[in-house]
Amino acid sequence: MPKAPKGKSVVREKKVIHPYSRKAAQITREAHKQEKKEKLKNEKALRLNLIGEKLHWFQNHLDPQKVQYSKKDACELIERYLNRFSSELEQIELQNSIKDRQGRRHHSRETVIRQTVERERQQYEGYGLDIPDIVNAGNLKTFREWNFDLKKLPNIKMRKLCSNDAVPKKCKKKTVVTVDTHLGELELNDESNDSDEEMTAVS
């Protein structure tokens, strides 16, 4: 049976790492990498939760009689979505209007709501707001069957709609035709003027 070594510690002491060594730099890089990974993971989870809340609102406010939405109907639903905080803001204003109140109550909540509504309004009136595709009958059916499971979000088709989509295409076409016709008349007038000038010069 082997004898235990005398005078020597069996357990090795942990080696102290110099703060400016390559090993220390490697550990620091790994720690930063892990922190960044966790941050991205949390941001993704927050983004998914926000999308889930939006889809939840739209699903709860769908008309059960509709099999398909027109763009105009979808835009009307978006307007209702943008005004979803109206009653809460009214309550906050009512509480703050009471006399003998020191400062504004629920100020942080009010600020968050107003910033959210302003950002969504700018998107809707600009390049468009992302909503579930309720204009397509098949996608609307899939959306109605969604059970609020965030893992199934990729199955839900989204569509960008802006405030201009509420205007019927016929109205847009009429405006374009009127402009084209007006430009055509101007070109014809210019040509006739040129021809008159040329004839005068010849004579």
Salt bridges, closest charged atoms under 4 A:
GLU35 OE1 - HIS32 ND1 3.96
ASP73 OD2 - LYS66 NZ 3.12
GLU79 OE2 - ARG121 NH1 3.17
GLU88 OE2 - ARG109 NE 2.76
GLU93 OE2 - ARG104 NH2 3.20
GLU93 OE2 - ARG114 NH2 3.46
GLU110 OE1 - ARG104 NH2 2.95
GLU110 OE2 - ARG114 NE 3.26
GLU120 OE1 - ARG84 NH1 2.99
GLU125 OE2 - ARG121 NH1 3.78
ASP130 OD2 - LYS160 NZ 3.34
ASP133 OD1 - ARG159 NE 2.83
GLU145 OE2 - LYS141 NZ 2.84
